[in-house]
Amino acid sequence: MDNKIHETAKRALNEDDDALSDDELLAELENDPELEQLREARLDQLKREIDHVRSMRARGHGEYSELQNEEGMVSLVGKERRAVAHFAHPQFARCKILDNHLRTLAPYHFETRFATINAEKCPFLVKKFQVRMLPCLLLIVNGRVVDRLVGFEEFGNNDKFTTETLERRLAKSGAIQLPKGELAGIPVAQRPVSYQLRNESNGKSGNDNGDDIDMDY
């Protein structure tokens, strides 16, 4: 494909009296069936990517959403390629702190679904996932709970940890991907919002029980 373009251009440059005009050159390239196939393939790819983004937005990607029932959480855990699920209580101060960090992160990690649910509304899942202390984050990859973050012990029981600290912790389990290059050292709130596609298919459902944890509420 590229060779044909190059040869046409070289011919136009090398010919003297019969040299092609710019318009004639463009017309010849545009009428090339291989170039038309390439154009159609790129348009199809763009359409698939746009449809993929729309589908992800419709499921709540790019925002931090509150789930109202257990069915919503089951769908998130079982179907999302990457997700962060926060089991919380509206009266708990540390749950609110975590809400603020997750709400900040969600637009910058579009490939991951961020959601929260009131633990009192999902007794079956609380028991199934052995949620015994709040706040509790389930970190999901390929439809499986691969890790969990319970309370603030990993942050030294300090409420003042940064969003970037939480971001690095989530990335450690693969629930999100850290920015690379120039963005790597920029604080979350100062980065451009990420809507990069990675052509990731949804994983199949599956769960890990996690560690046994003491209930604190």
C-alpha distance (Angstrom), angle and dihedral (degrees) to the residues before:
residue distance angle dihedral
M1 . . .
D2 3.79 . .
N3 3.82 90.2 .
K4 3.79 91.0 57.2
I5 3.80 91.1 52.1
H6 3.77 90.9 47.9
E7 3.79 93.1 48.9
T8 3.80 92.2 50.0
A9 3.78 91.2 49.5
K10 3.82 92.3 46.7
R11 3.78 90.8 50.6
A12 3.77 90.6 51.7
L13 3.80 91.2 50.6
N14 3.80 96.3 43.9
E15 3.78 98.2 47.7
D16 3.80 117.0 87.7
D17 3.80 115.4 -174.4
D18 3.77 93.4 15.5
A19 3.78 95.7 42.6
L20 3.79 114.6 146.1
S21 3.78 118.3 -116.0
D22 3.79 118.8 -124.4
D23 3.79 90.4 -104.2
E24 3.80 92.5 49.5
L25 3.78 91.0 48.2
L26 3.80 92.3 51.2
A27 3.80 90.7 46.3
E28 3.79 91.4 52.8
L29 3.79 91.6 49.4
E30 3.79 93.5 45.7
N31 3.81 91.4 51.3
D32 3.80 92.4 51.4
P33 3.84 106.7 114.6
E34 3.80 92.6 -146.8
L35 3.79 91.4 55.1
E36 3.79 89.6 49.0
Q37 3.80 89.9 53.1
L38 3.80 90.1 49.9
R39 3.79 90.9 49.8
E40 3.81 92.0 49.8
A41 3.80 91.4 47.9
R42 3.79 91.6 52.3
L43 3.80 91.7 47.8
D44 3.81 90.2 50.5
Q45 3.80 90.3 49.5
L46 3.80 91.3 49.5
K47 3.80 91.1 49.4
R48 3.81 91.5 50.7
E49 3.81 90.8 50.1
I50 3.82 91.9 48.9
D51 3.81 91.2 48.8
H52 3.81 89.4 48.1
V53 3.82 91.8 52.7
R54 3.80 91.6 47.6
S55 3.79 90.8 50.6
M56 3.80 91.8 49.9
R57 3.81 92.0 47.4
A58 3.80 89.9 50.7
R59 3.81 88.7 55.2
G60 3.80 91.9 51.8
H61 3.80 103.7 -94.9
G62 3.78 114.3 153.7
E63 3.79 94.1 34.1
Y64 3.79 140.2 66.2
S65 3.79 105.9 -114.2
E66 3.79 133.4 -171.6
L67 3.78 115.3 -131.6
Q68 3.78 116.2 -143.8
N69 3.80 101.8 -159.7
E70 3.78 145.0 20.2
E71 3.81 92.7 -102.3
G72 3.79 90.0 64.9
M73 3.79 91.8 51.6
V74 3.81 92.7 46.4
S75 3.81 89.1 53.4
L76 3.80 91.7 48.6
V77 3.80 94.6 48.7
G78 3.78 95.6 43.2
K79 3.79 102.9 40.4
E80 3.78 111.8 27.7
R81 3.80 119.4 98.5
R82 3.80 89.9 -145.2
A83 3.79 127.8 5.6
V84 3.80 144.1 159.5
A85 3.82 113.3 -149.2
H86 3.81 118.8 -167.3
F87 3.81 117.7 -157.5
A88 3.79 102.4 -160.2
H89 3.79 147.3 158.7
P90 3.82 119.9 -132.6
Q91 3.81 92.1 -136.4
F92 3.81 96.9 53.0
A93 3.80 116.1 99.6
R94 3.80 94.1 -152.8
C95 3.80 91.3 52.1
K96 3.80 87.9 55.7
I97 3.81 90.8 49.9
L98 3.78 90.0 52.5
D99 3.82 90.4 45.9
N100 3.80 89.8 58.1
H101 3.81 93.2 50.9
L102 3.80 93.6 46.2
R103 3.79 92.1 46.6
T104 3.80 88.2 54.3
L105 3.81 93.8 48.1
A106 3.81 99.1 45.8
P107 3.84 98.8 77.7
Y108 3.81 91.5 47.6
H109 3.81 94.7 53.3
F110 3.78 103.0 46.7
E111 3.80 92.8 163.7
T112 3.84 89.8 65.5
R113 3.79 125.4 68.1
F114 3.82 113.3 -133.5
A115 3.81 118.5 -163.4
T116 3.78 142.8 152.0
I117 3.78 134.5 -155.0
N118 3.77 133.7 -169.7
A119 3.81 104.6 -108.7
E120 3.81 90.0 -142.4
K121 3.82 89.5 63.7
C122 3.79 95.2 55.8
P123 3.84 110.3 46.8
F124 3.81 92.4 153.8
L125 3.83 93.3 56.0
V126 3.80 92.5 41.3
K127 3.78 87.7 58.3
K128 3.81 95.2 40.0
F129 3.81 93.9 51.4
Q130 3.80 93.0 37.7
V131 3.80 93.3 -123.1
R132 3.79 102.0 -179.1
M133 3.78 103.4 154.9
L134 3.79 132.9 38.9
P135 2.91 137.1 -101.3
C136 3.79 94.6 41.1
L137 3.80 125.8 171.2
L138 3.78 121.4 -161.9
L139 3.81 111.6 -156.2
I140 3.78 112.3 -151.0
V141 3.81 130.4 -163.0
N142 3.82 124.1 172.1
G143 3.80 91.5 -7.0
R144 3.79 93.2 -54.9
V145 3.79 131.1 108.6
V146 3.80 100.0 -121.8
D147 3.80 99.6 170.2
R148 3.78 143.8 -4.4
L149 3.77 137.0 -146.8
V150 3.81 114.6 -147.8
G151 3.79 123.7 -168.8
F152 3.80 118.6 -37.8
E153 3.79 99.0 -65.8
E154 3.80 92.2 117.0
F155 3.80 88.1 55.6
G156 3.79 93.6 52.9
N157 3.82 90.7 -98.0
N158 3.79 85.8 -74.6
D159 3.80 118.1 142.1
K160 3.82 91.8 -157.4
F161 3.81 99.5 73.9
T162 3.80 115.9 133.1
T163 3.78 130.4 -113.2
E164 3.80 88.0 -115.7
T165 3.82 90.2 57.1
L166 3.79 90.6 54.3
E167 3.80 90.2 44.8
R168 3.80 91.7 56.2
R169 3.81 90.5 48.4
L170 3.81 92.4 52.2
A171 3.80 91.0 47.4
K172 3.80 90.5 53.0
S173 3.80 88.9 69.5
G174 3.80 94.7 41.3
A175 3.81 95.1 -111.5
I176 3.81 88.8 124.5
Q177 3.79 135.2 11.8
L178 3.77 121.0 -123.4
P179 3.81 118.1 -125.8
K180 3.77 117.0 -101.3
G181 3.77 136.0 -149.5
E182 3.79 118.1 9.0
L183 3.82 92.7 -3.2
A184 3.80 94.0 57.2
G185 3.81 95.1 86.0
I186 3.80 98.2 37.2
P187 3.84 118.8 103.3
V188 3.79 113.2 -110.3
A189 3.79 97.3 -110.9
Q190 3.82 91.6 52.4
R191 3.81 96.2 53.7
P192 3.78 125.8 94.9
V193 3.79 110.4 -101.8
S194 3.80 110.6 -94.4
Y195 3.80 120.6 -127.3
Q196 3.79 96.3 157.5
L197 3.78 116.1 150.3
R198 3.77 121.0 -140.6
N199 3.83 99.1 -176.7
E200 3.79 90.1 -117.1
S201 3.78 117.9 168.6
N202 3.79 120.9 -146.0
G203 3.78 113.9 -93.5
K204 3.78 125.3 -129.5
S205 3.75 121.5 -97.9
G206 3.76 121.7 -88.8
N207 3.79 138.8 133.6
D208 3.77 142.3 -150.5
N209 3.76 119.3 -147.4
G210 3.79 95.5 -139.5
D211 3.76 127.9 -157.4
D212 3.79 126.8 -33.9
I213 3.81 107.2 -101.9
D214 3.80 133.1 -174.1
M215 3.80 116.3 -112.2
D216 3.79 113.6 -119.1
Y217 3.78 103.3 -177.4
